[in-house]
Amino acid sequence: MTALPYLYLASQSPRRSQLLEQMGVRHVLLLPNVQGDVAEDAEAIEAVLPGETPRDYVVRVTGLKLDAAVARHARRQLAQAPILCSDTTVALGTQILGKPDDAADAARMLRQLAGQTHEVLTAVALQDGGQRRAALSISQVTFAAMTEAQIAAYVASGEPMGKAGSYGIQGLAAAHVAHMAGSYSGIMGLPVYETAQLLRQVGWPL
C-alpha cells in the first residue's frame, strides 16, 4: 500500500493544524527552538518596515518564515515533503495591527476595531522541492460597537493574546462581529480554498 502523503506545517497555531485536519491533510509540525537548533528571531521577522502596506507586509513575512522553515528542515536532515507556512495580519486602513504586547495593548486595538470595518489578510506559501507557490486571502470584518465593559471582559478571557488584531473570530469575539465577507478559515489563520489550490498544484489528492 502506498503511504498517504504528508506535509510539514511551519506554524505553532493550533487553528492552522485543525484546519489542515479538516481538509484531511496529514501533517507534522516543523517548529523552531528544539534542543540543539539554531535560535531564530521571530520578532525581527515580524517587524514592520517603514511605509510597508499590510499586503506587502504579510506576503514578505510569510516568505521569510518559510525561508526559516526550509533552512530548519535542511539542518535537521528530515525526509522530503512539502513545507507549508502561513501568516495573518489585521489592517485598519493602512495601519497594521499585530499581536498585542499585553492586556492594555489588546484593549487599545479592540477600541480601534469596535464599530469599524477592517481587513484580515492571510498569506500562504508552499515549498515543494525547489519550487515555491503562494496565495493571499483578504477578508473584511465589521465589529459592532463595544462598551468598555465588553472590551475588558474579552481581554480578561485571555483570548486576544497571541492573535493578530487581538481577537479570534472562532472564539468569544464572534459575539461582536456584525458582518464578514471573504474566507472564514482565512480569518482564522489558514484559508482552506487557497491552501487546497496550492496543494493541488503539487499533485495533492484533494
C-alpha positions as CSV (number, residue, x, y, z in Angstrom):
1,M,0.0,0.0,0.0
2,T,1.3,3.5,-0.9
3,A,1.8,5.7,2.1
4,L,-0.5,8.7,2.3
5,P,1.3,12.0,1.6
6,Y,2.0,14.4,4.3
7,L,3.5,17.9,4.7
8,Y,5.4,19.9,7.2
9,L,3.5,22.8,8.9
10,A,5.8,25.6,10.0
11,S,3.3,27.1,12.4
12,Q,2.6,26.9,16.2
13,S,-1.0,27.9,15.6
14,P,-3.4,25.1,16.7
15,R,-6.0,26.6,14.4
16,R,-3.9,26.1,11.3
17,S,-3.3,22.5,12.4
18,Q,-7.1,22.0,12.9
19,L,-7.9,23.4,9.5
20,L,-5.5,21.1,7.8
21,E,-7.1,18.2,9.7
22,Q,-10.5,19.4,8.5
23,M,-9.1,19.2,4.9
24,G,-7.8,15.7,5.5
25,V,-4.2,16.7,5.1
26,R,-1.7,14.8,7.1
27,H,1.0,17.0,8.6
28,V,3.8,17.1,11.1
29,L,4.9,20.3,12.8
30,L,8.2,21.9,11.8
31,L,8.9,24.3,14.7
32,P,12.0,26.3,15.8
33,N,13.9,26.1,19.1
34,V,14.2,22.4,19.6
35,Q,17.2,21.3,21.6
36,G,20.4,22.0,19.6
37,D,18.6,24.0,17.0
38,V,19.8,27.4,15.8
39,A,18.0,30.3,17.5
40,E,15.5,32.2,15.3
41,D,14.5,35.8,15.9
42,A,10.7,35.7,15.3
43,E,10.4,39.3,16.4
44,A,12.8,40.5,13.8
45,I,11.0,38.6,11.1
46,E,7.6,40.2,12.1
47,A,8.9,43.8,12.3
48,V,7.1,46.2,10.0
49,L,9.2,48.1,7.5
50,P,8.7,51.9,7.2
51,G,5.9,52.6,4.7
52,E,5.1,48.9,4.2
53,T,1.5,48.2,3.2
54,P,-0.4,45.4,5.0
55,R,-0.5,43.3,1.8
56,D,3.3,43.6,1.2
57,Y,3.9,43.0,4.9
58,V,2.0,39.7,5.2
59,V,3.4,38.4,2.0
60,R,7.0,39.3,3.0
61,V,6.7,37.9,6.5
62,T,5.2,34.6,5.2
63,G,8.1,34.3,2.8
64,L,10.7,34.9,5.5
65,K,9.0,32.4,7.8
66,L,9.1,29.8,5.0
67,D,12.8,30.6,4.3
68,A,13.5,29.9,8.0
69,A,11.4,26.6,7.9
70,V,13.3,25.4,4.8
71,A,16.6,26.1,6.5
72,R,15.3,24.3,9.6
73,H,14.3,21.3,7.5
74,A,17.7,21.1,5.9
75,R,19.6,21.4,9.2
76,R,17.6,18.6,10.7
77,Q,18.1,16.4,7.6
78,L,14.4,15.5,7.6
79,A,12.6,13.4,4.9
80,Q,11.5,15.3,1.9
81,A,7.9,16.6,1.9
82,P,6.2,20.0,1.1
83,I,6.6,22.7,3.7
84,L,3.6,25.0,4.4
85,C,3.7,28.3,6.1
86,S,1.1,31.0,6.7
87,D,0.8,34.3,8.4
88,T,-2.1,36.6,9.2
89,T,-2.3,40.3,9.8
90,V,-5.2,42.7,10.6
91,A,-5.3,46.0,8.9
92,L,-7.4,49.1,9.8
93,G,-6.9,51.2,6.8
94,T,-3.1,51.2,6.3
95,Q,-2.4,50.5,9.9
96,I,-1.2,47.0,10.7
97,L,-2.5,45.6,14.0
98,G,-0.2,42.8,15.1
99,K,-0.3,40.6,18.2
100,P,-0.8,42.6,21.4
101,D,2.1,43.2,23.7
102,D,-0.1,42.9,26.8
103,A,-3.7,43.3,28.0
104,A,-3.6,47.1,27.7
105,D,-2.4,46.9,24.2
106,A,-5.1,44.4,23.4
107,A,-7.8,46.7,24.8
108,R,-6.3,49.6,22.7
109,M,-6.6,47.6,19.5
110,L,-10.2,46.5,20.3
111,R,-11.2,50.1,20.9
112,Q,-9.9,50.9,17.4
113,L,-11.7,48.0,15.8
114,A,-15.1,48.5,17.6
115,G,-17.7,49.9,15.3
116,Q,-15.3,49.7,12.3
117,T,-14.7,47.5,9.3
118,H,-11.2,46.1,8.9
119,E,-9.3,43.7,6.7
120,V,-7.8,40.4,7.6
121,L,-5.0,39.3,5.3
122,T,-3.6,35.8,5.4
123,A,-0.8,34.8,3.1
124,V,0.1,31.1,2.4
125,A,3.3,29.8,0.9
126,L,4.2,26.2,0.0
127,Q,7.7,25.0,-0.7
128,D,7.9,21.7,-2.7
129,G,11.5,20.9,-3.5
130,G,12.9,23.8,-5.4
131,Q,9.5,25.3,-6.2
132,R,7.6,27.8,-4.2
133,R,3.9,28.7,-4.6
134,A,2.0,31.4,-2.8
135,A,-1.5,32.8,-2.3
136,L,-3.2,35.6,-0.5
137,S,-6.6,35.7,1.1
138,I,-8.2,39.1,2.0
139,S,-11.4,39.3,4.0
140,Q,-13.4,42.1,5.6
141,V,-14.8,42.0,9.2
142,T,-17.1,44.6,10.8
143,F,-17.2,44.8,14.6
144,A,-20.2,46.1,16.3
145,A,-19.7,49.0,18.8
146,M,-18.3,47.6,22.1
147,T,-18.6,49.1,25.6
148,E,-15.5,49.4,27.8
149,A,-17.0,46.6,30.0
150,Q,-17.3,44.3,26.9
151,I,-13.7,45.0,25.9
152,A,-12.4,44.5,29.4
153,A,-14.3,41.2,29.7
154,Y,-12.9,39.9,26.4
155,V,-9.4,40.9,27.3
156,A,-9.8,39.2,30.7
157,S,-10.7,36.0,28.9
158,G,-7.1,35.8,27.6
159,E,-8.3,35.1,24.1
160,P,-6.7,38.2,22.4
161,M,-3.2,37.3,23.4
162,G,-1.1,35.8,20.6
163,K,-3.6,36.8,17.9
164,A,-3.3,39.5,15.2
165,G,-5.7,42.3,15.9
166,S,-6.2,41.0,19.4
167,Y,-9.1,38.7,18.6
168,G,-10.0,35.2,17.3
169,I,-13.2,35.0,15.2
170,Q,-13.7,31.4,16.1
171,G,-13.9,32.3,19.8
172,L,-15.7,34.7,22.1
173,A,-15.1,37.6,19.7
174,A,-17.7,36.2,17.3
175,A,-20.4,37.7,19.5
176,H,-19.1,41.2,18.4
177,V,-18.8,40.5,14.7
178,A,-21.7,42.2,12.9
179,H,-20.6,41.2,9.4
180,M,-17.9,39.5,7.5
181,A,-17.1,39.0,3.8
182,G,-14.4,36.6,2.5
183,S,-12.9,33.5,3.9
184,Y,-13.8,32.5,7.4
185,S,-11.0,30.0,7.5
186,G,-8.6,32.7,6.2
187,I,-9.7,34.9,9.1
188,M,-8.9,32.0,11.5
189,G,-5.4,31.8,10.0
190,L,-5.4,29.4,7.0
191,P,-7.6,29.9,4.0
192,V,-8.8,26.4,3.1
193,Y,-9.7,27.2,-0.5
194,E,-6.4,28.9,-1.4
195,T,-4.4,26.2,0.5
196,A,-6.2,23.4,-1.4
197,Q,-5.4,25.1,-4.7
198,L,-1.7,25.3,-3.8
199,L,-1.6,21.6,-2.8
200,R,-3.4,20.5,-5.9
201,Q,-0.7,22.3,-8.0
202,V,1.8,19.9,-6.5
203,G,-0.4,16.8,-7.1
204,W,-2.0,16.5,-3.7
205,P,-5.2,14.4,-3.9
206,L,-7.8,16.9,-2.9
